[in-house]
Amino acid sequence: MNSPALSDISLSDEALDAYFATSYVPPSMWPTPPPVTPEMGGSLSKSMEGVVEDSFTCLVTGEDLLATHLSSLIPPNACQNRPSAPRIAQYLSRSALPIELIAFSACMLDNLTSRFATTWLNACQDTAVNPTGLSHSLTRPSDQFPPTLRRTRQLIPVDPELIVLAALSLTNSYHQDHSFSKEFWTTVVAERKFSVRQLNVTISAMLADLNYRLQVFTAERVEEALEYMRRVGRTDVVNETPGMDMGLKGRRERPALKVPMAGTSIWMNGQCTPEPSP
């Protein structure tokens, strides 16, 4: 038996174009990467060939310096606790992303506005209050609570390293055809520190704050981020490596400036009083 047709209405090409122009909704909220021709190359890494120099590779050999730089790009109003650079370094080590993709993540973090913190924290609180993901018709939104209960509701702290994890995951999904799954990022990279839903709401808040415009982070901007990380790497290596004090330790310190002061007061009866006139 043949299946019945879904619709008996036949539309012309012009009518279909008009229909999709007015009522079509994209199947996904993810930004679509621009089309790439074979001549342009298939990934950002190909367009960034020659950017990473040997000097940068020699200086920034580990993930510690990169993790410190990424943690400094987290919006200050988005976290109550200081981001853990060692934990972010573990994320970089387990994910093993190329340096170009880490620089792309740094560009995204650097362009987050002050509004991101409010959006992200509210989304994380809703995730903690409603972990099953049910609709608001079944759960009561926080803004509908009475004022007394709303004031007593305490914010659940969220580790700021989740923002860096979301930036790395979003960068990997945007540039790689065969990207890691969300379960890989939360289970393997973050060692079950965060849930998949927390990662998804963080990525959604980040995309909304960036206005879904990831194409603005061009190869030139990534190159600028790499150059900045190169300078930061040189500075940190000089400050932390023994024997590279640039000769500052061998300099003789200047003596403290001493200004001779004539006696103008005396102690009398336990108080400092002006010296009697002659």
HELIX and SHEET records of a PDB file:
HELIX    1   1 ASP A   13  SER A   23  1                                  11    
HELIX    2   2 LEU A   44  SER A   47  1                                   4    
HELIX    3   3 ASP A   54  LEU A   59  1                                   6    
HELIX    4   4 GLU A   63  SER A   72  1                                  10    
HELIX    5   5 PRO A   76  ALA A   78  5                                   3    
HELIX    6   6 ALA A   85  SER A   95  1                                  11    
HELIX    7   7 ILE A   99  ASP A  110  1                                  12    
HELIX    8   8 ARG A  115  VAL A  129  1                                  15    
HELIX    9   9 SER A  142  GLN A  144  5                                   3    
HELIX   10  10 PRO A  147  THR A  152  1                                   6    
HELIX   11  11 GLU A  161  HIS A  175  1                                  15    
HELIX   12  12 LYS A  182  GLU A  183  1                                   2    
HELIX   13  13 PHE A  184  VAL A  189  3                                   6    
HELIX   14  14 VAL A  196  ASP A  209  1                                  14    
HELIX   15  15 LEU A  214  VAL A  216  5                                   3    
HELIX   16  16 ALA A  219  GLU A  240  1                                  22    
SHEET    1   A 2 SER A 265  MET A 268  0                                        
SHEET    2   A 2 GLN A 271  PRO A 274 -1                                        
END                                                                             
